[in-house]
Each structure stands twice: as C-alpha cells, then as structure tokens.
Amino acid sequence: MDIIKQLNWRYATKKFDATKKLSKTKLDIITQAFNLTATSFGLQTLKLIVIEDKKIRASLVAASYNQKQVLNASHLLVICIQNDIIGADVTNYYKNIKDIRDTPENILKPYREDLIKMMQSMSVEERQQWSTNQAFIALGNLMTVCAIEGIDSCPMEGFLPTKYNEILKLDQKGLKSVLLLPIGYRAEDDMFSSFKKVRKPIEETVITI
C-alpha cells in the first residue's frame, strides 16, 4: 500500500453514497485502530460511539448544522471524553499494566502516585481539555487508517455537543461528545472528490535542522 498515494486520495467527503456499507471486517479495523491510538500515559480517557442506526442519526442531523454526512455515511463515529478523570481511572490503568505485564508493584507505585497527583492538581476543565487533546490524536489516527483502508471520512467539529450529549444520553455514561467522523464511501457525484488537493509546498511546512 502506497500511504502517500492514499493520503492524496483522502479528502473531507461532503457526500456519501448512502447505499454502500462498511463490512464488519472494515469496521473492526477502525475500532481496533481507535483502541490502539496513542494517548498520554496510555490512560485512554476516551470512548468511541459507533452509530449505524439511521433513526438515531436522523435525529442528530439538526444538531450537526444539517450536514447530511451524519445521516448518509455508512456509520457515524462520535469521539467522546470522560466527564472527569478520577483516581480510580489511574488505579485501574496501573492494575491493567500489572495484569498484562506482571510488572512489580514497587516499580508501578511511584508512577501511579505521581499521575494521581498530576490529575488532582488540575481543575475539572483542565482535565477535560487534556482528554480533548487526546481525542484529536485519535481523530487523526482514524482518518489515516481510513485512507489506508480505502474508507472515506469527514472530520467534523461543526455540531452541537450539548444536543448530542442529550440525544445519545451520554451523561448517563459519564461522557461528553467532542468530535465526529462520518465514515463510508463517497458518492460518485460528489464534486469535491475530483478537486486537486491544495497544500503549501513542503519546503514551507517542513524545517530540517
């Protein structure tokens, strides 16, 4: 697979073919890629909501400024952050490390305590912003994986998170929506698919020292 060729092929899809659906295999790749995304400390304070149900997606269109990609894509991915990060999140993370790697407690303890102190030193808003930064890493990773797999996508910040939270009952899950990624296959008559990619010359964006 020529990754650069696929990244040139990728664009923010404006019109999806509503008749084309992702296979389970493709969807599994996407969800595994999300789970394998790098996050700070590996703490994974994110969740991915995968929505296939058309009725639910139709109810979200108005809260997406009437962007039809939300409805016509094969699936809608909603990247969410936790409402907050608490000590138990850190404790459970290090327990997972111990279970998987059998790392001795005397090695894990200072790292666990330092991370708990770090999180406690932040306000709730700062912890949410910290998680949101991780969400953008996940979004970028998903977009690249989609391109490699020949899946179209459209990253979206243009939506009303409070409405999404209400419709999807995210508060009951302790979550907040922060980013959207409709995924599927472009419609043949999406004129944007034939536009040449516009980027600065690489000499203007990359500095080699």
Steps between C-alpha positions, in 0.01 A plus 500: 500500500636843399412709806577834331278404207215419742547824692475687170183300422346596835286809528227627733211321333202729452259246352489132591335220304224402742465158333855387576582351839824412670560130550538366853867437423557864406310623804703272725819655361371847582400413856827319566692798361315725743586272791867492393528878464776659706378700800696688763625252763288239316212598728229481229248747641304478173207299371385441143127486427431314173155581363348303214130550586348738243225626732750606761718669239200677349429646843856637508494683165351823637761500777765464227401823323309286248814338364367191324822301535379410848202317351627372164835356607520129572569570868539804720787498747465725803821551696427572865695593808425406858322768703793479739808296584507363853752307705330170420572555128872516574486210747316280250747593226797387709314187605462421129874548453571263788256238367636510145872550563533364853694815595600503869302730729814679624565619144141602426422675831702823451370547144142439612526745790662769284226472236226520764665815641528648152131448431402634842703816435278585201151647500214299346517729196873439462451124524229519234727705273778246558265224385382706203861531385515120496178491297667693219782244493237227463323690223821538300585135544153389388513723192835351396382143555185573301710632211723193503192275498331692217227630733374856460461725800413856597641643824249733663510746787190677366228360724326577828660279765235575762227379264699188414554432868127533560383289203755224558456517880874534542470650849373163617826351375713774657602627156508814288512507119789699350556389138313325217624280219243374249656210306394306191539539125481815289212558263595496133356848454688661789682769303751552779651156436653622172649822635878520511637499852613845610806507724795732547830385345667257738798737527266746677364253753801284588817640655803275507774597743 
